[in-house]
């Protein structure tokens, strides 16, 4: 599994595909103060980005991949601006 769910943190690892989106959404709905550690994430499917945007998830660690980190920061910042 590309996401390891812990008590208050979901840790992303490698490629996080579309098949992870539903489980991620369910975890975020149950853990409203949960945080996401994306440092080991190398690819995030757009379905998961939509979940992050809808849940307004807290990111505790951005991806080490600078391009992915910049893309996510931009997408999530745009969401905040449009509220």
N, C-alpha and C positions, 0 to 999 in steps of 0.2 A: 504494500500500500504506500502511496506517495505522500500520504499525510498520516502522521502519528498523533493520535489524540491523547492528551494527558489531562490531568485534572482541570487546569486553567489555561493551558497552552496547546495550540495545534502547531506541530512542527512539519513544515513542508520540506520534501526531499526530492531532488531531481525533477523529472517531468511530472507535472500535475495535470492529468487529462480531464476531459469533460465528465468522465464517469465518476469523478470525485465530488462533483458539484452538489449533488443532492445530500450526501452524507455531511459535507461541509456546512451546508445550510442548516441541517438538523442540529448539528453540534453548536453552531452559533446561536440558534434559537434557544437552546437549552443553557448555554453559557454566555449570557448577554454581556458579561464583563470579561469574557475570554480574550486572550491575545494570540496573535499569529506570529510565529517565527519563520520568516521566509528566507533566511540566510543561505540555506542549502538548495533552494529552489532554482532550477535552471530554465524552466519553461512553465508558464501558467496559461491554461486554456481560457479563452474568453468567457466561457460559462462560469468559471470560478471567479473571474474578475467581476462579473455581474453579481455574484453572491457577495463578494467583499463590498461592493458599492451599496447593495441593498441593505446589508446588515450593518454598514458603517463600522466595520471591524477595526479593532485597534491593532496596529502593527508594532511588534516589539523588536523585530530585527528585519531589515530590508535585505533583498537578495544581494549576494556578493557580486553577481553579474551586474556590472554598472549599467548596461543598456536596459536590462529587465527592470532594475531598480528605478531608473529614470522614467521608464514607461509607466510603471505602477504608480510612482509618486505623482506623475503628471495626471494620470487618469483619476486617481483618488482625490487630488487637489481640485480638479475641475468639478468633481461632484460636490465638493464643499462650497465652491464658488457659486454653483447653480442653486443652492438651497435658499 
